[in-house]
């Protein structure tokens, strides 16, 4: 079975900088993590997209 990939997008500039492979069970809401955005040049909140 192929693994599903999900992108994490910066909330400031909207660029999709990171990809994750989420687990199939458990989480119902979207993941939000503070990560470094290379386009903004600082740590910003990144939200899970489809």
PDBQT receptor file of N, H, CA, C and O in Angstrom, charges set to zero:
ATOM      1  N   UNK A   1       0.843  -1.175   0.000  1.00  0.00    +0.000 N 
ATOM      2  CA  UNK A   1       0.000   0.000   0.000  1.00  0.00    +0.000 C 
ATOM      3  C   UNK A   1       0.893   1.245   0.000  1.00  0.00    +0.000 C 
ATOM      4  O   UNK A   1       1.856   1.314   0.765  1.00  0.00    +0.000 OA
ATOM      5  N   UNK A   2       0.587   2.211  -0.837  1.00  0.00    +0.000 N 
ATOM      6  H   UNK A   2      -0.194   2.155  -1.458  1.00  0.00    +0.000 HD
ATOM      7  CA  UNK A   2       1.374   3.435  -0.933  1.00  0.00    +0.000 C 
ATOM      8  C   UNK A   2       1.118   4.323   0.268  1.00  0.00    +0.000 C 
ATOM      9  O   UNK A   2      -0.006   4.415   0.761  1.00  0.00    +0.000 OA
ATOM     10  N   UNK A   3       2.187   4.983   0.740  1.00  0.00    +0.000 N 
ATOM     11  H   UNK A   3       3.100   4.909   0.339  1.00  0.00    +0.000 HD
ATOM     12  CA  UNK A   3       2.034   5.862   1.878  1.00  0.00    +0.000 C 
ATOM     13  C   UNK A   3       1.560   7.232   1.415  1.00  0.00    +0.000 C 
ATOM     14  O   UNK A   3       2.001   7.741   0.384  1.00  0.00    +0.000 OA
ATOM     15  N   UNK A   4       0.665   7.816   2.184  1.00  0.00    +0.000 N 
ATOM     16  H   UNK A   4       0.307   7.403   3.021  1.00  0.00    +0.000 HD
ATOM     17  CA  UNK A   4       0.094   9.115   1.880  1.00  0.00    +0.000 C 
ATOM     18  C   UNK A   4       0.989  10.207   2.455  1.00  0.00    +0.000 C 
ATOM     19  O   UNK A   4       1.427  10.101   3.600  1.00  0.00    +0.000 OA
ATOM     20  N   UNK A   5       1.264  11.242   1.689  1.00  0.00    +0.000 N 
ATOM     21  H   UNK A   5       0.908  11.328   0.758  1.00  0.00    +0.000 HD
ATOM     22  CA  UNK A   5       2.067  12.364   2.164  1.00  0.00    +0.000 C 
ATOM     23  C   UNK A   5       1.178  13.589   2.318  1.00  0.00    +0.000 C 
ATOM     24  O   UNK A   5       0.251  13.806   1.538  1.00  0.00    +0.000 OA
ATOM     25  N   UNK A   6       1.475  14.379   3.331  1.00  0.00    +0.000 N 
ATOM     26  H   UNK A   6       2.228  14.203   3.965  1.00  0.00    +0.000 HD
ATOM     27  CA  UNK A   6       0.737  15.603   3.605  1.00  0.00    +0.000 C 
ATOM     28  C   UNK A   6       1.745  16.738   3.736  1.00  0.00    +0.000 C 
ATOM     29  O   UNK A   6       2.823  16.543   4.297  1.00  0.00    +0.000 OA
ATOM     30  N   UNK A   7       1.412  17.911   3.230  1.00  0.00    +0.000 N 
ATOM     31  H   UNK A   7       0.536  18.070   2.774  1.00  0.00    +0.000 HD
ATOM     32  CA  UNK A   7       2.305  19.060   3.294  1.00  0.00    +0.000 C 
ATOM     33  C   UNK A   7       1.993  19.929   4.505  1.00  0.00    +0.000 C 
ATOM     34  O   UNK A   7       0.855  19.987   4.972  1.00  0.00    +0.000 OA
ATOM     35  N   UNK A   8       3.031  20.607   5.005  1.00  0.00    +0.000 N 
ATOM     36  H   UNK A   8       3.955  20.560   4.626  1.00  0.00    +0.000 HD
ATOM     37  CA  UNK A   8       2.868  21.607   6.049  1.00  0.00    +0.000 C 
ATOM     38  C   UNK A   8       3.126  22.962   5.408  1.00  0.00    +0.000 C 
ATOM     39  O   UNK A   8       4.206  23.195   4.866  1.00  0.00    +0.000 OA
ATOM     40  N   UNK A   9       2.147  23.859   5.464  1.00  0.00    +0.000 N 
ATOM     41  H   UNK A   9       1.270  23.670   5.904  1.00  0.00    +0.000 HD
ATOM     42  CA  UNK A   9       2.253  25.169   4.829  1.00  0.00    +0.000 C 
ATOM     43  C   UNK A   9       2.445  26.260   5.872  1.00  0.00    +0.000 C 
ATOM     44  O   UNK A   9       1.846  26.223   6.947  1.00  0.00    +0.000 OA
ATOM     45  N   UNK A  10       3.286  27.227   5.540  1.00  0.00    +0.000 N 
ATOM     46  H   UNK A  10       3.772  27.256   4.667  1.00  0.00    +0.000 HD
ATOM     47  CA  UNK A  10       3.541  28.381   6.398  1.00  0.00    +0.000 C 
ATOM     48  C   UNK A  10       2.284  29.250   6.439  1.00  0.00    +0.000 C 
ATOM     49  O   UNK A  10       1.673  29.512   5.403  1.00  0.00    +0.000 OA
ATOM     50  N   UNK A  11       1.900  29.695   7.635  1.00  0.00    +0.000 N 
ATOM     51  H   UNK A  11       2.397  29.482   8.477  1.00  0.00    +0.000 HD
ATOM     52  CA  UNK A  11       0.705  30.520   7.765  1.00  0.00    +0.000 C 
ATOM     53  C   UNK A  11       0.962  31.970   7.361  1.00  0.00    +0.000 C 
ATOM     54  O   UNK A  11       0.013  32.709   7.101  1.00  0.00    +0.000 OA
ATOM     55  N   UNK A  12       2.231  32.391   7.304  1.00  0.00    +0.000 N 
ATOM     56  H   UNK A  12       3.002  31.790   7.516  1.00  0.00    +0.000 HD
ATOM     57  CA  UNK A  12       2.561  33.769   6.952  1.00  0.00    +0.000 C 
ATOM     58  C   UNK A  12       2.623  33.944   5.437  1.00  0.00    +0.000 C 
ATOM     59  O   UNK A  12       1.926  34.793   4.882  1.00  0.00    +0.000 OA
ATOM     60  N   UNK A  13       3.464  33.136   4.757  1.00  0.00    +0.000 N 
ATOM     61  H   UNK A  13       4.030  32.446   5.208  1.00  0.00    +0.000 HD
ATOM     62  CA  UNK A  13       3.636  33.322   3.313  1.00  0.00    +0.000 C 
ATOM     63  C   UNK A  13       2.903  32.276   2.477  1.00  0.00    +0.000 C 
ATOM     64  O   UNK A  13       2.717  32.476   1.277  1.00  0.00    +0.000 OA
ATOM     65  N   UNK A  14       2.483  31.162   3.086  1.00  0.00    +0.000 N 
ATOM     66  H   UNK A  14       2.634  30.999   4.061  1.00  0.00    +0.000 HD
ATOM     67  CA  UNK A  14       1.704  30.156   2.368  1.00  0.00    +0.000 C 
ATOM     68  C   UNK A  14       2.511  29.113   1.640  1.00  0.00    +0.000 C 
ATOM     69  O   UNK A  14       1.929  28.227   1.014  1.00  0.00    +0.000 OA
ATOM     70  N   UNK A  15       3.848  29.176   1.693  1.00  0.00    +0.000 N 
ATOM     71  H   UNK A  15       4.322  29.896   2.201  1.00  0.00    +0.000 HD
ATOM     72  CA  UNK A  15       4.657  28.186   0.980  1.00  0.00    +0.000 C 
ATOM     73  C   UNK A  15       4.633  26.849   1.710  1.00  0.00    +0.000 C 
ATOM     74  O   UNK A  15       4.599  26.798   2.940  1.00  0.00    +0.000 OA
ATOM     75  N   UNK A  16       4.650  25.780   0.944  1.00  0.00    +0.000 N 
ATOM     76  H   UNK A  16       4.677  25.820  -0.055  1.00  0.00    +0.000 HD
ATOM     77  CA  UNK A  16       4.610  24.431   1.509  1.00  0.00    +0.000 C 
ATOM     78  C   UNK A  16       6.032  23.914   1.626  1.00  0.00    +0.000 C 
ATOM     79  O   UNK A  16       6.604  23.410   0.660  1.00  0.00    +0.000 OA
ATOM     80  N   UNK A  17       6.600  24.044   2.828  1.00  0.00    +0.000 N 
ATOM     81  H   UNK A  17       6.135  24.454   3.613  1.00  0.00    +0.000 HD
ATOM     82  CA  UNK A  17       8.011  23.768   3.048  1.00  0.00    +0.000 C 
ATOM     83  C   UNK A  17       8.316  22.349   3.484  1.00  0.00    +0.000 C 
ATOM     84  O   UNK A  17       9.402  21.849   3.188  1.00  0.00    +0.000 OA
ATOM     85  N   UNK A  18       7.416  21.685   4.165  1.00  0.00    +0.000 N 
ATOM     86  H   UNK A  18       6.534  22.091   4.405  1.00  0.00    +0.000 HD
ATOM     87  CA  UNK A  18       7.677  20.381   4.765  1.00  0.00    +0.000 C 
ATOM     88  C   UNK A  18       6.615  19.374   4.353  1.00  0.00    +0.000 C 
ATOM     89  O   UNK A  18       5.469  19.738   4.089  1.00  0.00    +0.000 OA
ATOM     90  N   UNK A  19       7.010  18.091   4.298  1.00  0.00    +0.000 N 
ATOM     91  H   UNK A  19       7.941  17.796   4.512  1.00  0.00    +0.000 HD
ATOM     92  CA  UNK A  19       6.055  17.012   4.067  1.00  0.00    +0.000 C 
ATOM     93  C   UNK A  19       6.162  16.017   5.215  1.00  0.00    +0.000 C 
ATOM     94  O   UNK A  19       7.239  15.793   5.767  1.00  0.00    +0.000 OA
ATOM     95  N   UNK A  20       5.020  15.423   5.564  1.00  0.00    +0.000 N 
ATOM     96  H   UNK A  20       4.145  15.604   5.115  1.00  0.00    +0.000 HD
ATOM     97  CA  UNK A  20       4.968  14.421   6.624  1.00  0.00    +0.000 C 
ATOM     98  C   UNK A  20       4.144  13.236   6.135  1.00  0.00    +0.000 C 
ATOM     99  O   UNK A  20       3.353  13.363   5.200  1.00  0.00    +0.000 OA
ATOM    100  N   UNK A  21       4.332  12.097   6.767  1.00  0.00    +0.000 N 
ATOM    101  H   UNK A  21       4.974  11.994   7.526  1.00  0.00    +0.000 HD
ATOM    102  CA  UNK A  21       3.483  10.935   6.521  1.00  0.00    +0.000 C 
ATOM    103  C   UNK A  21       2.715  10.670   7.810  1.00  0.00    +0.000 C 
ATOM    104  O   UNK A  21       3.235  10.032   8.726  1.00  0.00    +0.000 OA
ATOM    105  N   UNK A  22       1.472  11.159   7.883  1.00  0.00    +0.000 N 
ATOM    106  H   UNK A  22       1.050  11.677   7.140  1.00  0.00    +0.000 HD
ATOM    107  CA  UNK A  22       0.692  11.016   9.113  1.00  0.00    +0.000 C 
ATOM    108  C   UNK A  22       0.211   9.586   9.316  1.00  0.00    +0.000 C 
ATOM    109  O   UNK A  22       0.043   8.828   8.361  1.00  0.00    +0.000 OA
ATOM    110  N   UNK A  23      -0.004   9.236  10.573  1.00  0.00    +0.000 N 
ATOM    111  H   UNK A  23       0.133   9.852  11.348  1.00  0.00    +0.000 HD
ATOM    112  CA  UNK A  23      -0.563   7.929  10.879  1.00  0.00    +0.000 C 
ATOM    113  C   UNK A  23      -2.038   7.919  10.491  1.00  0.00    +0.000 C 
ATOM    114  O   UNK A  23      -2.697   8.959  10.511  1.00  0.00    +0.000 OA
ATOM    115  N   UNK A  24      -2.542   6.769  10.148  1.00  0.00    +0.000 N 
ATOM    116  H   UNK A  24      -2.006   5.924  10.132  1.00  0.00    +0.000 HD
ATOM    117  CA  UNK A  24      -3.921   6.648   9.683  1.00  0.00    +0.000 C 
ATOM    118  C   UNK A  24      -4.932   6.778  10.818  1.00  0.00    +0.000 C 
ATOM    119  O   UNK A  24      -6.083   7.146  10.585  1.00  0.00    +0.000 OA
ATOM    120  N   UNK A  25      -4.508   6.481  12.042  1.00  0.00    +0.000 N 
ATOM    121  H   UNK A  25      -3.573   6.182  12.231  1.00  0.00    +0.000 HD
ATOM    122  CA  UNK A  25      -5.436   6.487  13.167  1.00  0.00    +0.000 C 
ATOM    123  C   UNK A  25      -5.153   7.653  14.100  1.00  0.00    +0.000 C 
ATOM    124  O   UNK A  25      -4.103   8.290  14.014  1.00  0.00    +0.000 OA
ATOM    125  N   UNK A  26      -6.079   7.919  14.975  1.00  0.00    +0.000 N 
ATOM    126  H   UNK A  26      -6.931   7.401  15.045  1.00  0.00    +0.000 HD
ATOM    127  CA  UNK A  26      -5.828   8.843  16.066  1.00  0.00    +0.000 C 
ATOM    128  C   UNK A  26      -6.294  10.259  15.846  1.00  0.00    +0.000 C 
ATOM    129  O   UNK A  26      -7.386  10.626  16.278  1.00  0.00    +0.000 OA
ATOM    130  N   UNK A  27      -5.503  11.045  15.195  1.00  0.00    +0.000 N 
ATOM    131  H   UNK A  27      -4.616  10.747  14.844  1.00  0.00    +0.000 HD
ATOM    132  CA  UNK A  27      -5.728  12.482  15.081  1.00  0.00    +0.000 C 
ATOM    133  C   UNK A  27      -6.915  12.829  14.194  1.00  0.00    +0.000 C 
ATOM    134  O   UNK A  27      -7.056  12.275  13.103  1.00  0.00    +0.000 OA
ATOM    135  N   UNK A  28      -7.772  13.742  14.650  1.00  0.00    +0.000 N 
ATOM    136  H   UNK A  28      -7.658  14.192  15.536  1.00  0.00    +0.000 HD
ATOM    137  CA  UNK A  28      -8.893  14.186  13.828  1.00  0.00    +0.000 C 
ATOM    138  C   UNK A  28      -8.701  15.633  13.369  1.00  0.00    +0.000 C 
ATOM    139  O   UNK A  28      -9.167  16.009  12.294  1.00  0.00    +0.000 OA
ATOM    140  N   UNK A  29      -8.015  16.446  14.185  1.00  0.00    +0.000 N 
ATOM    141  H   UNK A  29      -7.637  16.140  15.059  1.00  0.00    +0.000 HD
ATOM    142  CA  UNK A  29      -7.774  17.835  13.787  1.00  0.00    +0.000 C 
ATOM    143  C   UNK A  29      -6.424  17.936  13.059  1.00  0.00    +0.000 C 
ATOM    144  O   UNK A  29      -5.601  17.023  13.125  1.00  0.00    +0.000 OA
ATOM    145  N   UNK A  30      -6.218  19.046  12.374  1.00  0.00    +0.000 N 
ATOM    146  H   UNK A  30      -6.887  19.788  12.320  1.00  0.00    +0.000 HD
ATOM    147  CA  UNK A  30      -4.999  19.235  11.594  1.00  0.00    +0.000 C 
ATOM    148  C   UNK A  30      -3.828  19.621  12.487  1.00  0.00    +0.000 C 
ATOM    149  O   UNK A  30      -3.992  20.322  13.485  1.00  0.00    +0.000 OA
ATOM    150  N   UNK A  31      -2.661  19.155  12.111  1.00  0.00    +0.000 N 
ATOM    151  H   UNK A  31      -2.528  18.586  11.300  1.00  0.00    +0.000 HD
ATOM    152  CA  UNK A  31      -1.440  19.390  12.870  1.00  0.00    +0.000 C 
ATOM    153  C   UNK A  31      -0.964  20.829  12.693  1.00  0.00    +0.000 C 
ATOM    154  O   UNK A  31      -1.002  21.363  11.585  1.00  0.00    +0.000 OA
ATOM    155  N   UNK A  32      -0.515  21.461  13.783  1.00  0.00    +0.000 N 
ATOM    156  H   UNK A  32      -0.484  21.028  14.684  1.00  0.00    +0.000 HD
ATOM    157  CA  UNK A  32       0.055  22.807  13.757  1.00  0.00    +0.000 C 
ATOM    158  C   UNK A  32       1.373  22.775  14.511  1.00  0.00    +0.000 C 
ATOM    159  O   UNK A  32       1.416  22.388  15.679  1.00  0.00    +0.000 OA
ATOM    160  N   UNK A  33       2.466  23.186  13.835  1.00  0.00    +0.000 N 
ATOM    161  H   UNK A  33       2.432  23.500  12.886  1.00  0.00    +0.000 HD
ATOM    162  CA  UNK A  33       3.800  23.116  14.418  1.00  0.00    +0.000 C 
ATOM    163  C   UNK A  33       4.551  24.395  14.086  1.00  0.00    +0.000 C 
ATOM    164  O   UNK A  33       4.399  24.940  12.992  1.00  0.00    +0.000 OA
ATOM    165  N   UNK A  34       5.368  24.884  15.033  1.00  0.00    +0.000 N 
ATOM    166  H   UNK A  34       5.491  24.442  15.922  1.00  0.00    +0.000 HD
ATOM    167  CA  UNK A  34       6.250  26.011  14.730  1.00  0.00    +0.000 C 
ATOM    168  C   UNK A  34       7.522  25.454  14.109  1.00  0.00    +0.000 C 
ATOM    169  O   UNK A  34       8.246  24.686  14.742  1.00  0.00    +0.000 OA
ATOM    170  N   UNK A  35       7.790  25.846  12.860  1.00  0.00    +0.000 N 
ATOM    171  H   UNK A  35       7.202  26.469  12.345  1.00  0.00    +0.000 HD
ATOM    172  CA  UNK A  35       8.976  25.384  12.152  1.00  0.00    +0.000 C 
ATOM    173  C   UNK A  35       9.616  26.568  11.438  1.00  0.00    +0.000 C 
ATOM    174  O   UNK A  35       9.000  27.625  11.296  1.00  0.00    +0.000 OA
ATOM    175  N   UNK A  36      10.852  26.384  10.991  1.00  0.00    +0.000 N 
ATOM    176  H   UNK A  36      11.352  25.526  11.107  1.00  0.00    +0.000 HD
ATOM    177  CA  UNK A  36      11.561  27.454  10.291  1.00  0.00    +0.000 C 
ATOM    178  C   UNK A  36      11.111  27.531   8.839  1.00  0.00    +0.000 C 
ATOM    179  O   UNK A  36      11.097  26.523   8.134  1.00  0.00    +0.000 OA
ATOM    180  N   UNK A  37      10.743  28.734   8.394  1.00  0.00    +0.000 N 
ATOM    181  H   UNK A  37      10.755  29.553   8.967  1.00  0.00    +0.000 HD
ATOM    182  CA  UNK A  37      10.366  28.967   7.002  1.00  0.00    +0.000 C 
ATOM    183  C   UNK A  37      11.542  29.650   6.314  1.00  0.00    +0.000 C 
ATOM    184  O   UNK A  37      11.950  30.735   6.727  1.00  0.00    +0.000 OA
ATOM    185  N   UNK A  38      12.086  29.040   5.285  1.00  0.00    +0.000 N 
ATOM    186  H   UNK A  38      11.755  28.158   4.949  1.00  0.00    +0.000 HD
ATOM    187  CA  UNK A  38      13.259  29.614   4.629  1.00  0.00    +0.000 C 
ATOM    188  C   UNK A  38      12.907  30.836   3.779  1.00  0.00    +0.000 C 
ATOM    189  O   UNK A  38      13.789  31.633   3.456  1.00  0.00    +0.000 OA
ATOM    190  N   UNK A  39      11.642  30.995   3.415  1.00  0.00    +0.000 N 
ATOM    191  H   UNK A  39      10.926  30.348   3.677  1.00  0.00    +0.000 HD
ATOM    192  CA  UNK A  39      11.232  32.152   2.633  1.00  0.00    +0.000 C 
ATOM    193  C   UNK A  39      10.992  33.370   3.527  1.00  0.00    +0.000 C 
ATOM    194  O   UNK A  39      11.314  34.493   3.139  1.00  0.00    +0.000 OA
ATOM    195  N   UNK A  40      10.434  33.158   4.712  1.00  0.00    +0.000 N 
ATOM    196  H   UNK A  40      10.172  32.245   5.027  1.00  0.00    +0.000 HD
ATOM    197  CA  UNK A  40      10.228  34.245   5.666  1.00  0.00    +0.000 C 
ATOM    198  C   UNK A  40      11.509  34.549   6.444  1.00  0.00    +0.000 C 
ATOM    199  O   UNK A  40      11.726  35.680   6.878  1.00  0.00    +0.000 OA
ATOM    200  N   UNK A  41      12.350  33.536   6.617  1.00  0.00    +0.000 N 
ATOM    201  H   UNK A  41      12.174  32.617   6.264  1.00  0.00    +0.000 HD
ATOM    202  CA  UNK A  41      13.604  33.704   7.344  1.00  0.00    +0.000 C 
ATOM    203  C   UNK A  41      13.452  33.656   8.854  1.00  0.00    +0.000 C 
ATOM    204  O   UNK A  41      14.321  34.141   9.579  1.00  0.00    +0.000 OA
ATOM    205  N   UNK A  42      12.348  33.072   9.342  1.00  0.00    +0.000 N 
ATOM    206  H   UNK A  42      11.643  32.678   8.753  1.00  0.00    +0.000 HD
ATOM    207  CA  UNK A  42      12.131  32.982  10.786  1.00  0.00    +0.000 C 
ATOM    208  C   UNK A  42      11.224  31.786  11.096  1.00  0.00    +0.000 C 
ATOM    209  O   UNK A  42      10.678  31.158  10.189  1.00  0.00    +0.000 OA
ATOM    210  N   UNK A  43      11.073  31.486  12.376  1.00  0.00    +0.000 N 
ATOM    211  H   UNK A  43      11.516  31.997  13.113  1.00  0.00    +0.000 HD
ATOM    212  CA  UNK A  43      10.191  30.413  12.817  1.00  0.00    +0.000 C 
ATOM    213  C   UNK A  43       8.748  30.913  12.785  1.00  0.00    +0.000 C 
ATOM    214  O   UNK A  43       8.422  31.932  13.393  1.00  0.00    +0.000 OA
ATOM    215  N   UNK A  44       7.889  30.187  12.069  1.00  0.00    +0.000 N 
ATOM    216  H   UNK A  44       8.154  29.359  11.575  1.00  0.00    +0.000 HD
ATOM    217  CA  UNK A  44       6.476  30.553  11.960  1.00  0.00    +0.000 C 
ATOM    218  C   UNK A  44       5.625  29.317  12.173  1.00  0.00    +0.000 C 
ATOM    219  O   UNK A  44       6.126  28.193  12.172  1.00  0.00    +0.000 OA
ATOM    220  N   UNK A  45       4.345  29.535  12.354  1.00  0.00    +0.000 N 
ATOM    221  H   UNK A  45       3.938  30.449  12.355  1.00  0.00    +0.000 HD
ATOM    222  CA  UNK A  45       3.407  28.438  12.519  1.00  0.00    +0.000 C 
ATOM    223  C   UNK A  45       3.133  27.789  11.171  1.00  0.00    +0.000 C 
ATOM    224  O   UNK A  45       2.826  28.483  10.202  1.00  0.00    +0.000 OA
ATOM    225  N   UNK A  46       3.240  26.468  11.099  1.00  0.00    +0.000 N 
ATOM    226  H   UNK A  46       3.490  25.904  11.886  1.00  0.00    +0.000 HD
ATOM    227  CA  UNK A  46       2.953  25.711   9.888  1.00  0.00    +0.000 C 
ATOM    228  C   UNK A  46       1.751  24.824  10.150  1.00  0.00    +0.000 C 
ATOM    229  O   UNK A  46       1.694  24.148  11.177  1.00  0.00    +0.000 OA
ATOM    230  N   UNK A  47       0.790  24.816   9.240  1.00  0.00    +0.000 N 
ATOM    231  H   UNK A  47       0.836  25.365   8.406  1.00  0.00    +0.000 HD
ATOM    232  CA  UNK A  47      -0.418  24.007   9.387  1.00  0.00    +0.000 C 
ATOM    233  C   UNK A  47      -0.458  22.912   8.337  1.00  0.00    +0.000 C 
ATOM    234  O   UNK A  47       0.058  23.070   7.230  1.00  0.00    +0.000 OA
ATOM    235  N   UNK A  48      -1.073  21.809   8.699  1.00  0.00    +0.000 N 
ATOM    236  H   UNK A  48      -1.492  21.680   9.598  1.00  0.00    +0.000 HD
ATOM    237  CA  UNK A  48      -1.212  20.660   7.791  1.00  0.00    +0.000 C 
ATOM    238  C   UNK A  48      -2.215  20.978   6.683  1.00  0.00    +0.000 C 
ATOM    239  O   UNK A  48      -3.289  21.522   6.942  1.00  0.00    +0.000 OA
ATOM    240  N   UNK A  49      -1.851  20.633   5.450  1.00  0.00    +0.000 N 
ATOM    241  H   UNK A  49      -0.979  20.192   5.240  1.00  0.00    +0.000 HD
ATOM    242  CA  UNK A  49      -2.750  20.797   4.306  1.00  0.00    +0.000 C 
ATOM    243  C   UNK A  49      -3.050  19.429   3.732  1.00  0.00    +0.000 C 
ATOM    244  O   UNK A  49      -2.511  18.426   4.201  1.00  0.00    +0.000 OA
ATOM    245  N   UNK A  50      -3.908  19.375   2.717  1.00  0.00    +0.000 N 
ATOM    246  H   UNK A  50      -4.346  20.190   2.337  1.00  0.00    +0.000 HD
ATOM    247  CA  UNK A  50      -4.213  18.103   2.089  1.00  0.00    +0.000 C 
ATOM    248  C   UNK A  50      -3.338  17.849   0.897  1.00  0.00    +0.000 C 
ATOM    249  O   UNK A  50      -3.467  16.811   0.247  1.00  0.00    +0.000 OA
TER     250      UNK A  50
